[in-house]
Amino acid sequence: MKKIIGLSLALLLLPCFIMAGGNQEMEKSGDETVTLVVWDQFYRGAENSIMEQIIEEFEAQHPGVVIQREAKTLDDLKLVLQMNVQSGTGPDIMQLNQGEADMGSFVKSDLLANLTDVAVAKGWEDRLTKANLTSMGYGGEYYGVSVTGEVVGFFYNKELFKELNLSIPATFEELEALLAKVKSAGYVPINFGNLDGWTGIHEWSSIQHVMTTRSELDQMMSGKSGSFWTVDANKKSAAKLQEWVNKGYFTKDFSAIGYDDSANVFYQGKSALMLTGNWLQGEIDNNAPFEAGFFLLPAPSSIPGNLKAVGGPGIPFVINKDTDNLDLAVEFLDLLTQEKTAVLWAENAMLPALPISEKAVPGATDLFRDILNSYEKVNSNNGIGYFIDWITPSFYDTSSSAVQTLMSGDSTPEEFVKALQEDYNSYH
């Protein structure tokens, strides 16, 4: 691991030098200017504006430093990033997707600065939690920080809850009693469509997260050799998902319904819950004719304190290992981890990666307050988990197909976990 280094006096005295981008030179206009090149995928209106505010603050804090920013679509970023970094024409700081296909490839090619020691020294572990930082990194090492976060839980119809005299369940057992009560009242307990495949991963993985221990879950996502995916908790989670299908707790004919269509069905008010990520909040605010709330899938009473949730940080900012301005790049990432930056995102109804209290966002809607509180709660429990399809380049296809087969009754829980383990073994 490289240690953080400042610009040496010799470099400062040179008239110009080549930076990490390869073709960005230190400019002189009276006083010397250092340029940091940043590539990100926040090109949309509000998020672009927030990034500009962050950059203005950083430049104000660091006289003589200029941020040269390029905002690209995620597809464009993925297309050009590795080639540019490997050729020496890439940015100093970039957003890089987690998982084997992107961050894993960069780490194995030795293109990123390892920030594990930096994270400890700067207090990022305390701010963002170890679980979050691990999700932002690779192989248990820290490589970057995210500004936004995601968490999967239940959106619920408050009007239907009131009609049926339901309350937010505190345990997994209470959740199952709620599902049975909704079903007996003639409503759909869990609104669901799995035509797209990825939604089913969340249905199973949400149950899996609260049935596995923290250690078991981390081992499954470690990339290390071992039979981690065939643990009993994963089999029990698969059996429970099949049981819910057999009891009619999901939308009828869910295999033929796409995600967007299932959301539209939820807005009709005939279902009590929809298990998905906080990203649906804006659409629910705009389209649901009823008041909605949000809560996390609770843990079984037999495993007290085991609250965990599918989710994690958004695409992290990482640092080019060959940057000549590593100390400044670290300072930029440090600004991204601070509460004032998190509040900027939250004020625009985007969940920040840094857990913050809903009191820090007085203008938040009731639904967004629920999401902020849920995210803060699970992080305080070191319970933020993973989107499990990151672990191998083919795991998304394998797991989505395996869940579809499991929920159709065409495979057993044992066959289901065996398919996941075989995919894991094929890469690790």
C-alpha positions in Angstrom: 0.0 0.0 0.0 1.3 3.4 -0.9 1.4 6.0 1.9 -0.1 9.4 1.5 2.4 11.8 0.1 2.4 15.5 -0.3 3.8 17.5 -3.3 7.5 17.8 -2.8 9.2 21.1 -2.9 11.0 20.0 -6.0 7.8 19.4 -7.8 6.4 22.7 -6.8 9.4 24.4 -8.2 9.1 22.8 -11.6 7.4 24.9 -14.3 5.1 22.1 -15.2 4.6 18.4 -14.8 2.4 15.7 -16.0 -0.4 14.8 -13.6 -2.4 11.5 -13.3 -4.4 12.4 -16.3 -1.3 12.3 -18.3 -2.2 15.5 -20.3 -3.2 17.9 -17.5 -0.3 20.3 -16.7 0.1 22.5 -13.7 -0.8 25.9 -14.8 0.8 29.2 -13.8 -1.1 32.4 -13.6 0.8 34.4 -11.0 0.5 31.7 -8.3 0.8 28.1 -9.2 -2.4 26.2 -9.7 -3.0 22.5 -9.2 -5.7 20.8 -11.2 -7.5 17.7 -10.0 -9.5 15.9 -12.7 -12.8 14.3 -11.5 -15.0 12.0 -13.5 -18.5 11.2 -12.1 -21.9 10.1 -13.3 -24.0 12.8 -11.6 -25.1 14.5 -14.8 -28.8 15.0 -13.9 -30.2 18.3 -12.7 -30.3 18.2 -8.8 -27.3 15.8 -8.4 -25.2 17.8 -10.9 -26.0 21.0 -8.9 -24.9 19.3 -5.7 -21.6 18.2 -7.1 -21.0 21.7 -8.3 -21.6 23.0 -4.8 -19.2 20.5 -3.3 -16.5 21.4 -5.8 -17.0 25.2 -5.1 -16.5 24.5 -1.4 -13.4 22.4 -1.9 -11.8 25.0 -4.1 -12.6 27.7 -1.5 -10.9 25.5 1.1 -7.9 24.9 -1.1 -6.7 28.1 -2.8 -4.7 27.3 -5.9 -6.5 24.1 -6.5 -8.9 23.8 -9.5 -11.3 20.8 -10.0 -11.7 19.9 -13.7 -14.9 17.9 -13.7 -16.5 15.8 -16.3 -20.0 14.3 -15.8 -20.8 11.3 -17.9 -23.6 8.7 -18.1 -22.7 5.5 -16.2 -22.5 3.5 -19.4 -20.1 6.1 -21.0 -18.1 6.1 -17.8 -17.7 2.3 -17.8 -16.9 2.4 -21.5 -13.9 4.7 -21.3 -12.6 4.6 -17.7 -10.3 1.5 -17.6 -8.8 2.2 -21.0 -8.0 5.8 -20.0 -6.6 4.9 -16.6 -4.4 2.1 -17.9 -3.1 4.4 -20.7 -2.3 7.2 -18.2 -4.9 9.6 -19.6 -7.5 9.0 -16.9 -8.7 11.2 -14.1 -7.3 11.6 -10.6 -10.6 10.8 -9.0 -13.4 8.8 -10.5 -16.6 7.0 -9.7 -16.2 3.3 -10.2 -18.9 0.6 -9.7 -18.4 -2.0 -7.0 -18.1 -5.7 -7.8 -15.9 -8.0 -9.8 -16.5 -6.6 -13.2 -15.4 -3.1 -12.4 -13.7 -2.5 -9.1 -12.4 -6.0 -9.0 -10.8 -5.6 -12.4 -9.2 -2.3 -11.4 -7.8 -3.6 -8.1 -6.3 -6.7 -9.8 -4.7 -4.4 -12.4 -3.2 -2.3 -9.5 -4.9 0.9 -10.8 -6.4 2.2 -7.5 -5.0 3.7 -4.4 -5.7 1.5 -1.3 -7.4 3.8 1.2 -7.7 1.3 4.2 -5.1 3.1 6.4 -6.5 6.5 5.2 -10.0 5.6 6.2 -8.9 4.7 9.7 -6.7 7.8 10.1 -9.5 10.1 8.8 -12.2 8.6 10.9 -14.2 7.3 7.9 -14.9 4.1 9.7 -16.7 6.0 12.5 -18.6 8.2 10.0 -19.6 5.7 7.4 -19.3 2.4 9.4 -17.1 -0.5 8.5 -19.9 -2.4 6.7 -20.4 0.6 4.4 -16.8 1.1 3.7 -16.4 -2.6 3.0 -19.2 -2.4 0.4 -17.4 0.6 -1.2 -14.2 -1.4 -1.5 -13.0 -4.8 -2.6 -11.7 -7.9 -0.9 -12.1 -6.4 2.6 -9.9 -3.4 1.7 -11.2 0.1 1.4 -10.8 1.8 -1.9 -13.3 4.7 -2.0 -16.3 6.5 -0.5 -19.8 7.0 -1.8 -22.1 10.0 -1.4 -25.4 8.3 -1.8 -26.8 5.1 -0.3 -29.5 2.5 -0.9 -31.5 0.3 1.3 -34.2 -2.3 0.6 -37.3 -2.5 2.8 -41.0 -2.5 2.8 -43.0 0.4 1.5 -46.5 0.1 3.0 -50.0 1.5 2.5 -50.8 3.4 5.6 -54.5 3.6 4.8 -54.7 -0.2 4.4 -52.8 -0.6 7.6 -55.3 1.6 9.4 -58.2 -0.2 7.9 -56.9 -3.6 9.0 -55.6 -2.4 12.3 -52.0 -3.3 11.5 -48.8 -2.0 13.0 -45.2 -2.1 11.9 -43.9 -5.6 12.9 -41.0 -5.7 15.3 -40.0 -9.3 14.6 -40.0 -11.7 11.6 -42.8 -13.6 13.4 -44.9 -10.5 13.7 -44.3 -9.9 10.0 -45.6 -13.3 9.0 -48.7 -12.8 11.2 -49.3 -9.5 9.4 -49.0 -11.2 6.0 -51.5 -13.9 7.0 -53.9 -11.2 8.3 -53.7 -9.2 5.1 -54.3 -12.4 3.0 -57.3 -13.4 5.0 -58.8 -9.9 4.5 -58.8 -10.3 0.8 -55.8 -8.1 -0.1 -52.4 -8.9 -1.6 -49.8 -9.0 1.3 -46.7 -8.3 -0.9 -47.0 -6.6 -4.3 -44.4 -8.2 -6.5 -43.4 -8.6 -10.2 -40.5 -10.8 -11.2 -40.5 -10.7 -15.0 -37.2 -8.7 -14.9 -35.5 -11.2 -12.6 -33.5 -8.8 -10.4 -36.5 -8.1 -8.1 -36.6 -11.7 -7.0 -33.0 -11.5 -5.8 -34.1 -8.8 -3.3 -37.1 -10.9 -2.1 -34.8 -13.8 -1.2 -31.8 -11.8 -0.1 -33.8 -9.6 2.3 -34.9 -12.8 4.1 -31.4 -14.2 3.9 -29.9 -11.1 5.4 -31.9 -11.3 8.7 -31.4 -15.1 8.9 -27.6 -15.1 8.5 -25.1 -13.8 11.0 -22.9 -10.9 10.1 -19.9 -13.2 9.8 -21.7 -15.6 7.5 -22.9 -12.8 5.2 -19.5 -11.2 5.0 -17.9 -14.5 4.1 -20.3 -15.0 1.3 -19.2 -11.7 -0.2 -15.5 -12.0 0.7 -14.3 -13.5 -2.6 -12.4 -16.1 -0.5 -12.5 -19.8 -1.1 -15.1 -21.7 0.9 -18.6 -23.2 0.9 -20.2 -20.1 2.2 -23.4 -20.1 0.1 -24.6 -23.5 1.2 -25.0 -22.6 4.9 -28.2 -23.7 6.7 -29.4 -20.1 7.0 -29.5 -19.7 3.2 -31.4 -23.0 2.8 -33.9 -21.8 5.4 -34.3 -18.5 3.7 -35.0 -20.2 0.4 -37.5 -22.5 2.1 -39.2 -19.5 3.7 -39.5 -17.8 0.3 -41.1 -20.8 -1.2 -43.5 -21.1 1.7 -44.6 -17.5 1.2 -45.3 -18.3 -2.5 -47.3 -21.3 -1.5 -49.4 -19.3 1.0 -50.3 -16.8 -1.6 -48.4 -13.9 0.0 -47.3 -12.5 -3.4 -49.1 -11.0 -6.3 -50.8 -13.7 -8.5 -48.8 -14.5 -11.6 -45.9 -12.4 -10.5 -43.5 -14.1 -13.0 -45.3 -12.3 -15.8 -45.3 -8.8 -14.3 -42.4 -6.4 -14.8 -41.1 -4.1 -12.0 -42.6 -0.9 -13.4 -46.0 -2.5 -13.9 -45.8 -4.0 -10.4 -45.2 -0.5 -9.0 -48.3 0.8 -10.8 -50.3 -2.1 -9.3 -49.1 -1.0 -5.8 -50.5 2.5 -6.4 -54.0 1.0 -6.9 -54.1 0.3 -3.2 -55.0 -3.4 -3.3 -51.7 -4.6 -1.7 -50.3 -3.8 1.8 -46.5 -4.0 1.1 -43.9 -3.7 -1.7 -40.4 -4.9 -1.0 -38.0 -2.7 -2.9 -35.3 0.0 -2.5 -35.6 3.6 -1.4 -35.1 4.6 -5.0 -38.9 4.2 -5.6 -39.7 6.9 -3.1 -40.0 9.7 -5.6 -42.4 7.8 -7.8 -44.5 6.8 -4.8 -44.7 10.4 -3.7 -45.9 11.4 -7.1 -48.2 8.5 -8.0 -49.6 6.8 -4.9 -53.1 8.2 -4.0 -52.5 7.0 -0.4 -50.0 7.9 2.2 -47.1 5.5 2.2 -44.5 4.6 4.9 -41.3 2.5 4.9 -39.8 0.0 7.3 -37.1 -2.7 7.3 -37.7 -6.4 7.2 -37.3 -7.4 10.8 -35.1 -10.1 12.2 -36.4 -13.3 13.9 -36.9 -13.1 17.6 -34.6 -16.1 18.0 -31.7 -13.9 16.6 -32.1 -10.7 18.7 -30.1 -7.8 17.4 -29.6 -9.4 14.0 -31.2 -6.5 12.0 -29.6 -6.3 8.6 -30.8 -5.0 5.3 -30.0 -5.4 1.6 -28.4 -2.2 0.4 -25.2 -0.3 0.6 -23.5 2.7 -0.7 -24.0 4.0 -4.2 -21.1 4.1 -6.8 -18.0 5.2 -4.8 -15.4 7.8 -5.7 -12.0 6.2 -5.9 -8.5 7.5 -6.5 -6.1 6.7 -9.4 -3.1 5.1 -7.9 -0.8 7.0 -10.2 -2.1 10.5 -9.3 0.6 13.0 -8.4 -1.8 14.7 -6.0 -2.8 11.9 -3.7 -3.0 14.0 -0.6 -5.4 16.5 -2.3 -7.5 13.6 -3.7 -7.9 12.2 -0.3 -9.0 15.6 1.0 -11.6 15.7 -1.7 -12.9 12.3 -0.6 -12.8 13.4 3.0 -15.2 16.3 2.2 -17.6 13.8 0.6 -17.8 11.9 3.9 -18.8 14.8 6.0 -22.3 15.5 7.4 -22.7 18.8 5.7 -22.2 17.1 2.4 -24.7 14.4 3.4 -27.3 17.0 4.3 -26.9 18.5 0.8 -28.0 15.2 -0.8 -30.8 14.6 1.8 -32.2 18.1 1.2 -32.8 17.0 -2.3 -34.5 13.8 -1.2 -31.6 11.6 -2.0 -30.4 9.1 0.7 -26.8 10.0 1.7 -24.3 7.2 2.2 -23.4 8.8 5.6 -26.3 7.9 8.0 -27.9 11.1 9.3 -30.8 11.9 11.6 -34.0 13.0 10.0 -33.7 16.0 12.3 -30.9 17.2 10.1 -33.4 17.5 7.2 -36.4 19.5 8.6 -38.0 19.8 5.2 -38.1 16.0 4.6 -41.4 14.3 3.8 -42.8 11.8 6.2 -41.9 9.0 3.8 -38.3 10.2 3.5 -38.1 10.5 7.3 -39.0 6.9 7.5 -36.2 6.0 5.0 -33.6 8.2 6.8 -34.5 6.6 10.2 -34.4 3.1 8.8 -31.0 3.6 7.2 -29.6 5.2 10.3 -31.0 2.3 12.4 -29.5 -0.4 10.3 -26.2 1.3 10.1 -26.0 1.9 13.8 -26.4 -1.9 14.1 -23.6 -2.5 11.6 -26.3 -4.1 9.6 -26.0 -2.7 6.1 -25.6 -5.6 3.8 -25.0 -6.2 0.1 -26.5 -6.4 -3.3 -25.3 -10.0 -3.7 -25.1 -10.0 -7.5 -21.8 -8.1 -7.2 -19.8 -11.0 -6.1 -19.0 -12.5 -9.5 -19.5 -11.2 -13.1 -22.1 -13.9 -13.7 -23.8 -13.9 -10.3 -26.6 -11.6 -11.3 -27.7 -14.0 -14.1 -27.3 -17.1 -11.9 -29.1 -15.7 -8.8 -32.0 -14.1 -10.8 -32.6 -17.4 -12.7 -32.2 -19.5 -9.5 -34.8 -17.3 -7.6 -37.2 -17.6 -10.5 -36.9 -21.4 -10.5 -37.2 -21.5 -6.7 -40.3 -19.4 -6.6 -41.9 -21.4 -9.4 -41.4 -24.5 -7.3 -39.1 -26.1 -9.9 -36.1 -26.4 -7.6 -35.5 -27.2 -4.0 -33.8 -24.9 -1.4 -30.8 -27.3 -1.6 -30.6 -27.0 -5.4 -31.0 -23.3 -5.1 -28.0 -22.7 -2.8 -26.0 -25.3 -4.7 -26.4 -23.2 -7.9 -25.2 -20.1 -6.1 -22.2 -21.9 -4.6 -21.2 -23.3 -8.0 -21.2 -19.9 -9.5 -19.2 -18.5 -6.6 -16.7 -21.4 -7.0 -16.3 -20.9 -10.7 -14.9 -17.4 -10.1 -13.3 -17.6 -6.7 
